[in-house]
């Protein structure tokens, strides 16, 4: 038995903090057991890394959790382990170091071509990982990274993310606050069976590339009850870029997004792409509130992407102060060197229904690809009230095909009305992760 306190969480149940998780843990320890100092100035990178190294042997014996107590815990990047819970208590803030050397350079993702820093919280080839709390905080302290980026730095590499999990399954991220990430906030990639819920994400609305949640080449993912204010897309669904994504060929599929609130004046509530070369399919999005957001769902792709976006279903959106409601782009410009200009994307079976928007500038901008049109678009029961500064051309449609019913303002001729009885499809079945029942655990 190691020399740090190990407690059976079942014994402490009356004194601990209740939380819901995919799995509970037999053992637990507190970050201060490993020499951490929560003064906001002392580096705790070694304490976090030592804690996880020393707790890992107990993981196979009923799992282990590391409690981050109230305080300000400055740290660089650290790796998680399997059968592990990181519990961030109310009043606790994990502060991301602003020292670049605290974030090692790691290999590029197979479906991307960029050099990159490790994320603040990182894990690969794991199973059964929970990052949760009772509204504790992770503060990315991103301002210095944003300033360097805006002054021309980081052109050949990405900035650190807050949380990135690779090649893993049974992942839960819940009940914490994330603020001021240097770049993306949450990035599960090549993962299966992922739950992200009750997350509050905040970044300045002009901060660069601070996407909220980016499921990337993942299967069976649930994102629910999240609130995002961001300088980029609140949620961006991805699966790799151009030749890298085509070769890796891992799609994002079986994704459910529900009860999202988003503020993003310069980006989308939910973006699909532009990195979609591994394919994106079977995405269900419902009960979404968008305020002061550039567009609702934006599908982004280009010649050279290849891949597909298909079987997308969205319903019950409430929107206020929108530049666009519907936006599809077939001419996204960003490409890595060596991409295949003959690789055409397939965009089809895109369904929107039961949506209300106020103060809209442009109803729709739908730009497919010449000789590669976006097809099977369906819109039903959509009402968009226009702003005083509205554009005269409300529907800008090229190289798209589909149908509509009960849509106001009247759509373009490429999306003809099929009468008052048409309702666009939304699946009645559940994806498997929606049936997972969380357990009541004690921290």
N, C-alpha and C positions, 0 to 999 in steps of 0.2 A: 504494500500500500504506500502511495506517495505521501510526502510530508505536508501537503496542503489540505485544507478542510474539504471533505467530501460528504455530502449529506443526501440522504434518501428523500426525494421531494414529497413522497407520500407521508413521511413522518411530520414534515413541516407544513402540511396542508392547511391547518387552521391559522397559521401565521403568515403564510405566503400570499402572493398575488395570483389570482386566478386569471388564466388566459386560455384561448382556444387554439388548438394546433392539430396538425395531422398526426403527430406523435408526441407523447409526453416522455420525460426523462427520469431515469432512476437517480442519477448523480447530478450534483451541481456544485459550482464554486463561484466566487466573486472575484472580479478583476483585481481588486486590491490585494488579494492573496498572492499575487505575482509581482508585487512591488509597484503597481500603478499609482500615480499621483494625479488627482483630478483638479489641478489648479489652472488648467488652460494654457500653461506655459511649458511644463515638463513633457518631454517626449515619452510616450507610452508605447511606441512601436515594439520595443523588445518585450514589454509586458504582455501585449496582445499575442505576439508570436509565441512566447514561452507558454502562455496559458493554453493555447490551442495544442501545441506540441505535447505538453504534459497531460492534458485531458484526453487526448486521442486514444490512449490504451483503454480507457474506461468506456469508450463509445460502444464497443461490442457487447458490453455488459449492461444493457438496458438504456443506453444513450446518456448523453451528458449535456448540461447547459452551463453557459457562462453568463453571469449576471453583471451588467454594467450599472453600477449604482449612481445616485445623483452626483453631479460634478461635471467638469469640463475636461474631457479626456482626449488630449492631443495625440494623434498617431499618424504614421504613414501606412502604406499598404500592408495588409495581412491576409493570409489564406485561411479558409475554413476547412473543416473536416467532415466526414460523414457521421450520421446519427448524432447531430449536434444542433443545439439551439443557442443563438445569441439573443439574449433578452435585455433590451435597453429600457431601464426604468424611467418613469416620469421624473423630470428634473435632471436626467442624464443627457449629456450631449457628447457624441463622438465628433471631435473636431479634426477635419482632414488637414494634415500638414501641408504647408505651402512650399516645402523644400522639395525640389524635383528629384533629388537623389533618394528620397524616401519611397519612390515609385519605380521599381525596376522595369526596364524594357523587356517585353515579352514577345514571343513569336506572333506574327500576323495570324489572324483568323483565316482558315482555308478559303472561306467564301468572300474574303476581302483582300486587298493588297497593301494596306497601310501598316507601317510600323506603329507601335503603340506602347503607352505606359500601362502597367498593371492598374487595375481599379483600386479604390480604397479598400473595399471588401471584395475578395476574389475567391473563386473556387472552381475546380475542374475535376471531372470524373468522380463525382460525389453521388451519394444517395441519402435521402432523408435529412434535409437541412431546413431549419427554421430560423428566420431573422424576424424578430417580433419585439413587442414591448407593450407598455401601457402608455403610449404616446411619448416615448423618448424620442430624441432627435439625432439625426446625422447632419452635420453642417459641413458642406464641401468647401467653404471659404474660397469660392471660385473667382473672386474679383481679380486677383493677381494673374490667374490663368487667362481670364477674358482680356485683360489689358495687353498681355504679351501676344495673344492671338491677334488682337486688333492691330497691333503694331507690326505684324508680319511674322511672328513666331509660329512654331508648330505646323509649318506648311507640309512637312513630310511625315508627320506623325499625329496621332490623335491625343487629346488631353485625357487625363484620368477620368474614368466614370466613378460613380459612387458605389454601385453594386453590379458585379458581373459574375454570372455563374455559367459554366460551359459543360457540355457533355454530361449532364446530371439529370437525376429524376427525383420525384417526390420533394419538390421545393416549395416552401411557403415564405412569403414576405408580407408582413401584415402589421397594422396598428403602430406605425412609427411615422415621424415627420422627417422629410428630406428637404433641405434648403441649400440653395446656392451651389449646386454641383458645378465643377469645372466644365463638364460636358453632359452627356446623357446621365440620367439618374439610375434607372434600373434596366439591365440588359441581360435577360436569359437567352442563351444562344445554344443551339443543338441540344435542347432539354426536352424532357417529357414529364407530364403530370406536374404542372406548375399552378400555384394559387398565389395571386397578388391581390390583397384586399385591405380596405380601411387605411390607405396610404394618403397622406397629404404632402404634396410637393409644391414648393414655392421657389421661384427664381424671378429676378427682374424681367419684365416683358421685353427688354432690349438685350438680354444676355444671349450670347451666341451658342447655338446648338445644344441648349439645355432641355432636350426632349425629356418628357416625363418617363414613360414606360415603353420599352421597345422589344416586344417579343420577336425573336429572330431565329428562323429555322427551328421552331418549336412545335411540338405536337401535344394537344390536350392541355390547354391553358385557360384558366379563368381569371379575369381581371374584373373586380367588382368593388363598388362603394369607394371609389377613389376621387380625390379632388386635386386638380393640377392647375397651377398658374405658371406660365413658362414663356421663354423667349423663342421657343420652337414648338414642334408638334406635341400636343399633350400625350398622345399615344401614336407611335409609328410602328407599323407592322412590316417586317422585313424578312428577306431570305437570301441575302448576298447580292453582289454586284457583277454584272457582265460575265466575262469569261470565268472569273473565280466562282461566282454563284452557280453558273451553268455546270461547271465541272464538279462542284461539291454536291449539288442536286439534293439538298435537304429542304423540303418545303416547310412553310408554316401552315398548319392545318389544325382543325378542331380548336378554334379559338372563340371564346365567349367573352364579350365586354358588356358590362351592364352597370347602370347607375353611376355614370361618370359625370363629374362637373368639371368644366374646362374654361379657362380664360387664356387666350393666346392671340393677340391682335395681329400678329404677323405670320401666323401659321395655322395649321389645321387642328380641329378637335381630334380626329383620327386620320392619320395619313396611312395609305397603303402603298408602299414603295418609298422612294423610287428604287431602292435596292430590293428587287423582287425576282431575281434571276433564277433562284431555286424553286420558285412557285409559291403562291399563296392561295389557299382555298378553304372553303367551309368556315367562314368568319361570320359570327352572329353578334350584332351590336344593338343594344336596346336601352331605353330609359336614360337618355343622355340630355344634359343641360349645357348649352354653350352660350357664353356671354362675352361680348366684345372679342369675337374670334374670327379669323380671316375666312375660314371655310369649315363646313361640317365634316364631311368625309372627302378627302382629296386622294384620288388615285393618280400616282405619278409613275411614269415609265418613259421609255424611249427606244428608238431603233438601236440595237446593240445589247439591250437587256436580255432578250430571249425570255424564257420562263413564262409564267401565266399568273393572272389574277382572275379567279372565277368563283362562283357560288358565294357571293357576298350578300348578306341580308341585314338590313337596318330598319328599325322601327322606333316609334315613340321618341322623337327628338323635339325638344323645346329650345328655341334659339332667339337671341336678342342681340341686335347690333352686329350684323354680319356683313362682310364685304361680298362673299359668295355663299350660297347654300350648296349647290352642286358644282364640283370642280374636278375635271379629269384632264390630265396633261400627258400627251404622247410625245413631247419633245424636250424632256428633261436633259440638261446639257452636260452634267458631270459624268465623265467616263475615265477609267484607268487606261494607261497606255497598253495597246495591244488588243483592244476589244474587237469583237467581230461585228462589222457594220451590217452583216446580213442576218444577224440574230434578231428575229422579230418577236415581240411579246404577244401573248394571247390574252385579251381582256373580254370576258363574257359572263353573262348571268349575274348582273349587278342589280339588286333589288332595294328600293327605298319605299317606305310607307308610313303613314300616320305621323306627319311632321308639321310643326307650326313654327313660323319665324316672323319676327318683328324687326322693322328698321333695316331692311335688306337693300344693299346697293345694287347688286347684280344677282339675278336668280340662278343662272347657270352659265358656266364656261366649260364646254365639253369638246375637247380637241383630241380626236383619235389620230390614227396614222394612215396616211394615204396608202391604199392597197392593203391595209391591215386594220380595218375598222374595229372599233369597240362595239360589241353586239350584245343583244339580250338585256338591254337596260330597261328596267321597269320602275315607274314612279306612280304611286297612288295615294290619294287623300293627303295632299300636301298644299298648305296655304302659306304664302309668303307675302307679308305686308311690306310695301316698299318705303324707303326712306325719302325725305324731302330732296336729297341730293342724288336720287337714283339715276342710273344711266338709261338712256332711251332704248338701247338694245339690251333687252333683259335675258335673252337666250342666244348664246353664241355657240352654234353647233356645227362641227365639221367631222366627217368620217366616223359617225356613230349611228347606231340603229337601235330602236326599241319601241316601247309603248307607254302610254300614260292613261290615268283616269283620275278625274277630280283634282287636277293640279292647277293652281293659280299663282302667278299670272300664266296665261296660256303658253304651253311649251312650243318649241320650234317644230317645223314640219317633219324633221327626222324622228321625232318622238310623238306620233299621232295619238289622239285620244281613241280609246277602245270602248267608250261608253261608261256609264256610272257604276257598273257592277264589278269591275275588275279590281281585285286586291292583289297586290304583289305578294309573292310567296315569302313566308318566314317559317323555318322548320318547327315542327311540334315536338320532335324528339330532343333529348339532351345529349350533349357531349359527355363522355364518362366522368370528367373531373367535377361536373356539376352535381353529381350524386355522392361525392365524398362528404362524409359527416365528420366534422372536427371534434376532437376530444377536449374535455375540460382538464386543463393542466395547472400546475402550481409552480410559480417561480420563487 
